[in-house]
Amino acid sequence: MSDLSSEREQALEARLVELEMRVSFQEHALAELSDALADARMQGSRNADVLRVLLEDLGKVRNALHSSDPASEPPPPHY
């Protein structure tokens, strides 16, 4: 009976070690995913800032183009 008990304990210990390794791997994977998500959010924020500035600049260019009166411009050199 002692051999059966010892085998059972060894099997349980091996299973426990395997489960601990899986948990450790999952914790590591979660930490990596968390870091990647934080990086992606920061990049998204930077992209949003760049897009906002570009849209503001585009609006300024459009306003400058629409507000200029073609009659007030000098004629082209070939006239």
N, C-alpha and C positions, 0 to 999 in steps of 0.2 A: 504494500500500500504506500510505502514511503517513496518508492520510485515513481508511482503514478502522481503523487502529490508534488514531487520535485519537478516532474515533467510539466505539470500544470502550471506551477509557479514560473518555470522558465518560459513557457509559452506566453503567459500573461506579461512577464517582464519584457519579452521580445515585442509583444504587441504594444505595450506602453512606450517602449523606446521608439517604435515606428510612429506612433501617434504624436509623440513629442517632436520627432523630426518633421512630420507633416505640419504641425502647428508652427514650428520655427520657420519652415519654408514659407508658409502662408503669411506670417508676420513680416518677413523680409519682402515678399512680393507686395503686400499692402503698403509698406513704407515706400517702395519704389514707385508704385502707382500714385501714392499721395504726392510725392515729389514731382512726378510728371504732370499731375493735374495742376499743382501750384505753378509750375513753369508755363503750362498752357494758358492758365488764367492771366498770368503776368504778360505773356505775349499777346493775348487777346486784348488786354487793356492798352498795351502800347500800340497795337494796330488800330484800335478805336481812336486813340489820340491822334495818330498820324492821319487817319481818315477825316477826322474833324477838321484838322488844320488844312488838309487838301480841299475839303469842301468849302471852307471859308475862303481860301485863295481862289478857287474856281468862281465863287460868287462875286468876288472883287473883280476878277477878269471879265465876267459877264456884264457886270454893272459898268465897267469902263468901256466895253465894246458897245453897249446899248446907249450909253449916255453921250458918246461922241457923235457930233453932228457932221455928216459927210461934207456939207457945204462949207464948214469952217476949216477944213483941211486944205492945204495947198494943192494945186493941181499936180499931177504926175509930171516928171521931167520931160516927157516927150511932147507936151503941149506948148 
